Amino acid sequence: MRIAYFSPLRPVASGIADYSEELLLHLARHMDIDLFVDGYEPENPYIRECFPIYDAAEFEGRHQKRPYDALLYQMGNHPAHLYIYRLLQRYPGVVVLHDLVLHHFLEGVFLERQWDPEAYRAAFPEEVRDSLLRRCLAGHWSEADHFLFSGLRTVLACSQAVIVHSETARKEVLQVLPEARVHVVPLCVGPDRSPFRGRPPAEVKKELGLPPETLLLATFGFVTPGKRLDIVLEAYRELLRDEPDARYLVVGEISPHFDLRRLVRKLGLEGLVWVTGHVSLEDFYGLVDATDIGIQLRYPSAGETSAALLRVMSKGKPVLVSNYRQFAEFPDDACLKVDLGPAEGAMVGAYLALLSRDQELRRRIGERAREYIAAHHSVERTVQGYLEVLSQVSGKGPSPGDPGGTGKSEDEMEEWIDVPALVAAIRRELFRQMEEGRLVPPDWERYQTVITDGLMEEIRLALAERWHAGKLVGPDMGRYHVFDTPPQELEENLKVLNTRWNQIYEPLEVKRRTPLLGDLWARIRRRFHEEVRSYLDPMIYRQSEINGAIVSTLNLLARGFYGGSLARSLQTLQREVHELRKQVEDLQRHLRRGEGEEG
């Protein structure tokens, strides 16, 4: 089988580049692969030696001269995938969809770097594409909109088959395009590249210049506001009261939209939080070896499976994850899941206090995580999944590989470890002690035979008790006593809307940039901006009213789901939509009057 492979590669700073470089050497045992990149030379010497590498501009000529059996596109939510997005529309193929949201990519490429609004519009359903474009260009926008409108339409329509990495992703792709051919192929974890592999954390810390007794907490991967570090670092600050030697490590590039240093200063954690920036895979694995507890929260999520999280788990480290979308698919005994909501910070703090005191529990959860990754995310399983999909598309069948992993079977693991019952018992004890103001972990040996089900429900009930006692600030959680868990996606959207709808814009600062004219030019520019603001301020105020109506509508709809009054809520929705339309018409008339006065 002869394959054309399209993906970012190093030196492009991308997790997908790391993923491809690990995967390619294994795929090459079963097929002939030509690599196509976007105008650069890959820096990995093994990639350069083992594969023919061409510029993407050469693909059309080479494909026409000697057609490939299949085209394989690695697609993600990053500007480095623009050449893939363009080629895919002309030459359909198999798309490996790493992100379920491409809106950041579409906006950044077609409305900022380039000007191609039609390409932006085409990625969304016809009924919303024009309003999305107008709102984006007018600045009536929030980060939540990126996640509410995924922009997958063009990519899915041009795909012969789609590979995703989780069952959650498969279901969400089918919601966008029900006729899509979607296959779940697990994200693989390649070989351990750590120079310290096999050595205990205390020795690794010493090698890195840290005291061996340091309790090292760490977050790995590209750092955005979605990593929840504002909540996590608050919990870490509380942990320092009992664990003054604890340190926090942030390994990865920092998003320009997230001021981590300012957050660290605000919390008074200077010198206690260490930021490495982007590191090589070898250094990544080495720092994981030194880590005691991993914290890999993510909300909101673009639906991606985190390679950084899988690598940390593969090294046998206990990890905290958000109990949300694809992360909720992990077994309850292979990680500690943190519920979204007003008690998110309290749960992080409780878990950190528990794990910091109990090294044996850290070891057990970490070993379960290692076994799970070995069994479900091995290179062999991933390669076999790729071969099956490419064979179906090309009609050519490569020699089958061994789909199995190197870990134990699920039954063997359940007999080998009983962390869920243990953790559930400790959680109950811990929350009782939190009510009494103590955070001393219980003697866990006496809970060895405890059997529970509904582990997360236990925590929700405990949090509801705290709410009724007046010790938890947030929305009414008492409904969890009566109703099943509400529709999570709706509740997440409501949370974002309720916290973002009335954000106040920052005052406009007029800087003098022409010293020759002195203060005169500054006064002219200030006067001009004041005139512009006289038109913009009413628009912004009216948009806040509109956003408030949207939030009110969604809350009414949500109460309909919870209380069974959906019909009444839909009637209210119709009235709110009618009111919204009237407000938009008023706003348009106001703008037309303003333009007439200006003329």
Number of C-alpha atoms within 10 A of each C-alpha: 17 16 19 19 19 24 24 30 26 19 13 14 15 18 17 20 18 19 19 18 18 17 18 17 15 15 19 15 13 18 14 15 23 19 22 24 23 18 11 15 14 17 12 12 8 11 18 13 9 13 15 12 18 17 13 16 14 11 17 14 10 12 14 9 9 9 14 17 18 22 24 24 26 21 23 27 20 18 18 20 20 18 18 25 19 12 18 24 14 10 14 19 23 25 25 23 25 23 20 23 22 25 23 18 20 26 22 16 21 18 18 11 10 10 13 14 17 13 16 23 20 15 21 19 15 10 8 11 17 17 12 18 17 12 12 15 12 9 10 15 15 15 12 16 17 18 19 12 17 19 26 22 16 18 20 25 16 20 22 18 21 24 24 24 24 21 17 18 25 19 12 13 22 14 11 15 14 11 11 18 17 26 20 19 23 21 24 23 24 18 11 16 14 16 14 20 15 10 11 11 23 19 16 23 21 14 13 13 9 15 14 16 12 19 21 22 22 24 27 26 22 18 22 18 16 14 22 19 23 15 15 21 20 18 21 24 20 14 18 14 10 13 16 13 14 20 21 23 18 22 23 19 18 20 12 9 9 14 12 20 13 11 16 19 12 10 12 12 18 13 10 17 20 15 17 13 14 18 15 11 13 13 16 22 22 21 24 30 25 27 26 24 23 24 25 22 25 21 18 19 19 22 23 21 20 18 18 21 21 20 23 30 27 25 21 24 28 28 27 22 23 25 20 21 19 18 23 16 12 16 14 18 24 25 25 22 23 22 19 18 13 16 20 16 21 19 23 26 21 19 21 22 22 21 18 21 14 14 11 10 18 20 16 19 26 25 21 26 27 22 23 27 26 22 17 23 25 23 25 20 21 24 25 21 19 19 21 16 21 24 16 12 17 16 12 15 15 15 10 11 14 10 14 16 19 15 17 14 13 13 8 10 14 14 8 11 15 18 19 22 20 21 23 22 22 19 23 17 17 21 20 15 15 15 14 9 9 11 18 13 18 17 9 14 8 10 15 12 11 13 12 13 10 9 16 16 14 16 19 19 17 16 22 21 16 19 18 13 10 10 12 17 11 11 9 12 18 15 14 16 12 9 10 10 12 14 11 12 12 14 16 15 17 19 16 16 21 16 9 15 20 15 9 10 7 6 6 10 8 12 10 15 10 11 10 8 10 11 12 13 16 17 13 11 15 17 13 11 14 13 12 11 14 11 14 13 11 14 17 17 13 16 18 17 16 20 19 16 18 20 19 18 19 20 17 19 21 20 14 16 16 18 11 11 14 16 12 12 20 15 12 16 19 12 13 17 16 11 14 17 13 12 16 14 12 13 16 13 12 15 16 12 12 13 11 9 8 8 6
